[in-house]
Amino acid sequence: MLDCGEGSLGQLSRRFGREALEERLLGLKCVWISHMHADHHLGLLRVLSHRAQAARRAGREGERLTVVGPPPLSKWLRTYASFDQAQYDLVHNARLFPSNEWVGAGCREVLKGLLAEGLGVDVVTVPVKHSCRDACAVIVSDRCAEGETPWKIAYSGDTRPCQSLIDAGRGATLLIHEATLDTPLEEDAKAKQHSTTGEALGVGGRMGAYRTLLTHFSQRYPKVPPLEEVTAHGAAAVAFDFMSVDLADLPSLPSMMAPLARLADEQGWHGLYGEAAE
């Protein structure tokens, strides 16, 4: 799971159904937290708590969930998770940087090996440019068998366009990038250390990402952000609640944008809060 904002458990329940929720929680192996803003980590406690309860009911008490996140997450989890006796192992994001002298290559390789063994993927984190200290992006790469086609997913967290992410995600199968504001609001995005639609698409282009999926839209957009730029791009799409994307369906992903744009126009979804939709 990449980030776990408030309401994540409820979204999982609505997406998969209450009966399947416990199975999904028990199958969860790792939660990665990009930074300490509430909309990215506040749902973690409920996920940990309900996973621990599900494990007890299934006779699997003591199974631990790997959590990767910024150093301040340690104190927060110790303070609150103890009430539910949540079982987790915390790894700081910095320990999975591509190179970091204070970590030490041996320690880093052990951590990467443990994640690879448990998840079947390689995980690398990189620092990014955001208003919150210790903000990171993550790159998850498939450890596929010989003869299979590998995949690579890059997730930005919250950030301004960032060279470290571009370099680490080079050639990604899918880039998931925040696009908090529409392109004309670039100065606002700079002030708030976020990215615009155009900037996020530019990151995908410089990275050489096969597909770019935009997310984390400002609440000023009541339904969807303006879609013209994404629709014209040809290799991008916008994310929305309960969206499921199989990597095998990525070739056709951009084709959904034109129908979505028409629906948004028909329903008047493009108006900003506080403004009457045309």
Long-range contacts (C-beta under 8 A, 24 or more apart in sequence): 1-28, 1-30, 1-31, 1-32, 1-47, 2-32, 2-34, 2-138, 2-155, 2-176, 3-32, 3-33, 3-34, 3-40, 3-41, 3-155, 3-157, 4-31, 4-33, 4-40, 4-41, 4-42, 4-43, 4-44, 4-47, 5-38, 5-39, 5-40, 5-41, 5-42, 5-43, 6-38, 6-39, 6-42, 6-43, 7-43, 8-43, 8-44, 8-46, 8-47, 9-43, 9-46, 9-47, 9-50, 11-241, 11-242, 12-47, 14-242, 15-242, 15-244, 21-50, 22-50, 22-54, 22-57, 22-58, 25-50, 25-51, 25-54, 26-51, 26-54, 26-55, 26-58, 26-60, 26-63, 28-65, 29-65, 29-66, 29-118, 29-119, 30-65, 30-66, 30-67, 30-68, 30-115, 30-118, 30-119, 30-123, 31-65, 31-66, 31-67, 31-68, 31-69, 32-67, 32-68, 32-69, 32-123, 32-125, 32-138, 32-155, 33-67, 33-68, 33-69, 33-70, 33-73, 33-93, 34-69, 34-70, 34-135, 34-136, 34-137, 34-138, 34-155, 34-157, 34-158, 35-70, 35-130, 35-132, 35-133, 35-134, 35-135, 35-136, 35-157, 35-158, 36-70, 36-72, 36-73, 36-76, 36-132, 36-133, 36-134, 37-132, 37-158, 40-157, 40-158, 41-69, 41-73, 41-76, 44-77, 45-77, 45-80, 45-81, 45-84, 45-86, 48-77, 48-81, 48-84, 48-86, 48-87, 48-88, 49-81, 49-84, 49-86, 51-86, 52-84, 52-85, 52-86, 52-87, 53-84, 55-87, 62-87, 63-87, 64-88, 64-89, 65-89, 66-91, 66-114, 66-115, 66-118, 67-91, 68-92, 68-93, 68-96, 68-115, 68-123, 68-125, 68-138, 69-93, 70-133, 70-134, 70-135, 70-136, 71-134, 72-133, 72-134, 91-115, 93-125, 93-134, 93-136, 93-138, 94-125, 94-127, 94-134, 94-136, 96-123, 96-124, 96-125, 97-124, 97-125, 97-126, 97-127, 98-124, 98-126, 98-168, 116-143, 124-168, 126-162, 126-164, 126-165, 126-167, 126-168, 127-164, 128-156, 128-157, 128-158, 128-159, 128-160, 128-162, 128-164, 128-165, 129-159, 129-160, 129-161, 129-162, 129-193, 130-157, 130-158, 130-159, 130-160, 130-193, 130-194, 131-192, 131-193, 132-158, 135-159, 137-162, 137-164, 137-165, 137-168, 137-169, 139-168, 139-169, 139-172, 151-247, 154-207, 154-209, 156-195, 156-200, 156-203, 158-193, 158-194, 158-216, 159-193, 159-194, 159-195, 160-189, 160-190, 160-193, 160-194, 160-195, 160-199, 161-195, 161-199, 161-200, 161-202, 161-203, 162-203, 165-203, 165-207, 166-203, 166-206, 166-207, 169-207, 169-209, 170-207, 170-208, 171-207, 171-208, 171-209, 172-207, 172-208, 172-209, 172-210, 173-209, 173-210, 173-211, 173-247, 173-250, 174-209, 174-210, 174-211, 174-212, 174-213, 174-245, 174-247, 174-250, 175-203, 175-204, 175-207, 175-209, 175-211, 175-212, 175-213, 176-213, 176-215, 176-239, 177-203, 177-204, 177-212, 177-213, 177-214, 177-215, 178-214, 178-215, 178-216, 179-214, 179-215, 179-216, 179-217, 179-225, 179-238, 180-216, 180-217, 180-218, 181-218, 182-221, 182-225, 182-226, 183-229, 197-225, 197-226, 197-229, 197-230, 198-229, 201-229, 201-230, 201-233, 201-236, 204-235, 204-236, 209-235, 210-235, 210-250, 211-235, 211-236, 211-237, 211-250, 211-253, 211-254, 212-236, 212-237, 213-237, 213-238, 213-239, 213-245, 213-253, 214-238, 214-239, 215-239, 219-273, 220-272, 220-273, 221-270, 221-272, 222-269, 222-271, 222-272, 222-273, 223-264, 223-267, 223-269, 223-270, 224-260, 224-264, 224-269, 224-270, 226-270, 227-257, 227-260, 227-261, 227-264, 227-270, 228-261, 230-257, 231-257, 231-258, 231-261
